[in-house]
Amino acid sequence: MKVSMIICDDGNYPEIWRDCAMKGAELIIRPQGYMYPAKDQQVQVSKTMAWCNQVYVAVANAAGFDGVYTYFGHSAIIGSDGRTLGECGT
């Protein structure tokens, strides 16, 4: 299995996802540290990019409060059809 990694904000640019897929990635790992209120947006971006590029996605988002920001968690495994296969809470 060929694996690629897209770190945090770079995952908001579709060209990077396409480049990974065109180079043969079957799984894209995306570590990120997004905070509220961006939860819905970031969940949708990962699902859409998985579907558009026919790849599996493993998203690892920070969770909890670091003294300044509150991170929403919800790390997930997303199928190549854009469906969530598994998800953690906050």
Buried (B, 14 or more C-beta within 10 A) or exposed (E): EEBBBBEBEEBBEEEBBBBBBEEEBBBBBBBBBBBEEBBEEBBEBBBBBBBBBEBBBBBBBBBEEEEEEBBBBBBBBBBBEBEBEEEEEE
